[in-house]
Structures are given as C-alpha cells and as structure tokens.
Amino acid sequence: MKTITKTVKKSQYLRKEAKQRMSLKLHMKNSYRYFG
C-alpha cells in the first residue's frame, strides 16, 4: 500500500512539474513575441 501511495504522489508531482514547465514555456514564447 505504501509504495502505491508513493508512486501516486510522485506522478502528481511530475504532472505539476510538467504543467509549470509548460506555462513557463508559454510565458517565454509570449515575452519573445512581446519583445520581438
């Protein structure tokens, strides 16, 4: 049971990380458009 919860937590964390990375990428793209 413990390992299952651990993997679930890990996947949630990774999903959060991916979301943050995506938003950062979008932000960079928008700023490039703004400055360029």
N, CA, C and O atoms as a GROMACS GRO file, in nm:
protein
  144
    1MET      N    1   0.083  -0.121   0.000
    1MET     CA    2   0.000   0.000   0.000
    1MET      C    3   0.087   0.127   0.000
    1MET      O    4   0.059   0.224  -0.071
    2LYS      N    5   0.192   0.123   0.081
    2LYS     CA    6   0.278   0.241   0.091
    2LYS      C    7   0.339   0.279  -0.043
    2LYS      O    8   0.342   0.396  -0.082
    3THR      N    9   0.388   0.177  -0.114
    3THR     CA   10   0.454   0.206  -0.242
    3THR      C   11   0.355   0.266  -0.343
    3THR      O   12   0.391   0.353  -0.422
    4ILE      N   13   0.230   0.220  -0.339
    4ILE     CA   14   0.128   0.272  -0.431
    4ILE      C   15   0.106   0.421  -0.405
    4ILE      O   16   0.104   0.501  -0.498
    5THR      N   17   0.089   0.457  -0.278
    5THR     CA   18   0.069   0.598  -0.247
    5THR      C   19   0.191   0.680  -0.287
    5THR      O   20   0.179   0.794  -0.332
    6LYS      N   21   0.308   0.621  -0.270
    6LYS     CA   22   0.432   0.690  -0.307
    6LYS      C   23   0.435   0.719  -0.457
    6LYS      O   24   0.468   0.830  -0.499
    7THR      N   25   0.400   0.618  -0.536
    7THR     CA   26   0.401   0.638  -0.682
    7THR      C   27   0.295   0.738  -0.725
    7THR      O   28   0.317   0.818  -0.816
    8VAL      N   29   0.180   0.735  -0.659
    8VAL     CA   30   0.074   0.831  -0.690
    8VAL      C   31   0.122   0.972  -0.661
    8VAL      O   32   0.104   1.063  -0.742
    9LYS      N   33   0.184   0.989  -0.546
    9LYS     CA   34   0.238   1.121  -0.509
    9LYS      C   35   0.341   1.166  -0.612
    9LYS      O   36   0.343   1.282  -0.652
   10LYS      N   37   0.426   1.072  -0.653
   10LYS     CA   38   0.530   1.104  -0.750
   10LYS      C   39   0.469   1.147  -0.883
   10LYS      O   40   0.513   1.246  -0.943
   11SER      N   41   0.369   1.074  -0.929
   11SER     CA   42   0.306   1.107  -1.057
   11SER      C   43   0.237   1.243  -1.049
   11SER      O   44   0.243   1.322  -1.144
   12GLN      N   45   0.172   1.271  -0.936
   12GLN     CA   46   0.107   1.401  -0.918
   12GLN      C   47   0.212   1.511  -0.922
   12GLN      O   48   0.193   1.615  -0.986
   13TYR      N   49   0.324   1.488  -0.854
   13TYR     CA   50   0.433   1.585  -0.851
   13TYR      C   51   0.488   1.609  -0.991
   13TYR      O   52   0.512   1.723  -1.031
   14LEU      N   53   0.508   1.499  -1.066
   14LEU     CA   54   0.561   1.511  -1.201
   14LEU      C   55   0.463   1.586  -1.291
   14LEU      O   56   0.504   1.666  -1.375
   15ARG      N   57   0.334   1.561  -1.272
   15ARG     CA   58   0.233   1.630  -1.351
   15ARG      C   59   0.238   1.780  -1.322
   15ARG      O   60   0.229   1.862  -1.412
   16LYS      N   61   0.253   1.812  -1.193
   16LYS     CA   62   0.262   1.952  -1.152
   16LYS      C   63   0.383   2.017  -1.218
   16LYS      O   64   0.374   2.129  -1.270
   17GLU      N   65   0.495   1.946  -1.214
   17GLU     CA   66   0.619   1.996  -1.273
   17GLU      C   67   0.600   2.022  -1.422
   17GLU      O   68   0.642   2.126  -1.474
   18ALA      N   69   0.537   1.927  -1.490
   18ALA     CA   70   0.516   1.940  -1.634
   18ALA      C   71   0.428   2.061  -1.664
   18ALA      O   72   0.453   2.136  -1.758
   19LYS      N   73   0.324   2.080  -1.581
   19LYS     CA   74   0.234   2.193  -1.600
   19LYS      C   75   0.309   2.324  -1.584
   19LYS      O   76   0.292   2.418  -1.662
   20GLN      N   77   0.394   2.330  -1.480
   20GLN     CA   78   0.473   2.451  -1.456
   20GLN      C   79   0.567   2.478  -1.572
   20GLN      O   80   0.582   2.591  -1.617
   21ARG      N   81   0.630   2.371  -1.621
   21ARG     CA   82   0.723   2.385  -1.733
   21ARG      C   83   0.650   2.436  -1.857
   21ARG      O   84   0.701   2.524  -1.927
   22MET      N   85   0.531   2.381  -1.882
   22MET     CA   86   0.452   2.423  -1.998
   22MET      C   87   0.415   2.570  -1.986
   22MET      O   88   0.429   2.645  -2.083
   23SER      N   89   0.369   2.612  -1.869
   23SER     CA   90   0.330   2.751  -1.850
   23SER      C   91   0.451   2.843  -1.866
   23SER      O   92   0.440   2.953  -1.919
   24LEU      N   93   0.567   2.795  -1.819
   24LEU     CA   94   0.689   2.874  -1.832
   24LEU      C   95   0.726   2.888  -1.980
   24LEU      O   96   0.765   2.996  -2.025
   25LYS      N   97   0.712   2.779  -2.054
   25LYS     CA   98   0.740   2.781  -2.198
   25LYS      C   99   0.649   2.881  -2.268
   25LYS      O  100   0.694   2.961  -2.351
   26LEU      N  101   0.520   2.876  -2.234
   26LEU     CA  102   0.423   2.967  -2.293
   26LEU      C  103   0.459   3.111  -2.258
   26LEU      O  104   0.451   3.200  -2.343
   27HIS      N  105   0.497   3.133  -2.134
   27HIS     CA  106   0.534   3.266  -2.089
   27HIS      C  107   0.654   3.318  -2.168
   27HIS      O  108   0.657   3.434  -2.210
   28MET      N  109   0.753   3.230  -2.188
   28MET     CA  110   0.871   3.268  -2.264
   28MET      C  111   0.833   3.304  -2.407
   28MET      O  112   0.881   3.404  -2.462
   29LYS      N  113   0.746   3.223  -2.467
   29LYS     CA  114   0.702   3.247  -2.604
   29LYS      C  115   0.633   3.382  -2.614
   29LYS      O  116   0.658   3.460  -2.706
   30ASN      N  117   0.544   3.409  -2.518
   30ASN     CA  118   0.470   3.536  -2.518
   30ASN      C  119   0.564   3.654  -2.500
   30ASN      O  120   0.549   3.757  -2.567
   31SER      N  121   0.662   3.641  -2.410
   31SER     CA  122   0.756   3.750  -2.387
   31SER      C  123   0.842   3.772  -2.512
   31SER      O  124   0.875   3.885  -2.546
   32TYR      N  125   0.878   3.662  -2.579
   32TYR     CA  126   0.955   3.676  -2.703
   32TYR      C  127   0.875   3.755  -2.806
   32TYR      O  128   0.929   3.842  -2.874
   33ARG      N  129   0.746   3.722  -2.818
   33ARG     CA  130   0.660   3.790  -2.912
   33ARG      C  131   0.649   3.938  -2.874
   33ARG      O  132   0.648   4.026  -2.960
   34TYR      N  133   0.642   3.961  -2.744
   34TYR     CA  134   0.628   4.098  -2.694
   34TYR      C  135   0.753   4.181  -2.723
   34TYR      O  136   0.744   4.295  -2.769
   35PHE      N  137   0.869   4.122  -2.695
   35PHE     CA  138   0.994   4.196  -2.714
   35PHE      C  139   1.038   4.196  -2.860
   35PHE      O  140   1.098   4.293  -2.908
   36GLY      N  141   1.008   4.088  -2.931
   36GLY     CA  142   1.049   4.077  -3.070
   36GLY      C  143   0.959   4.157  -3.156
   36GLY      O  144   0.978   4.161  -3.278
   0.00000   0.00000   0.00000
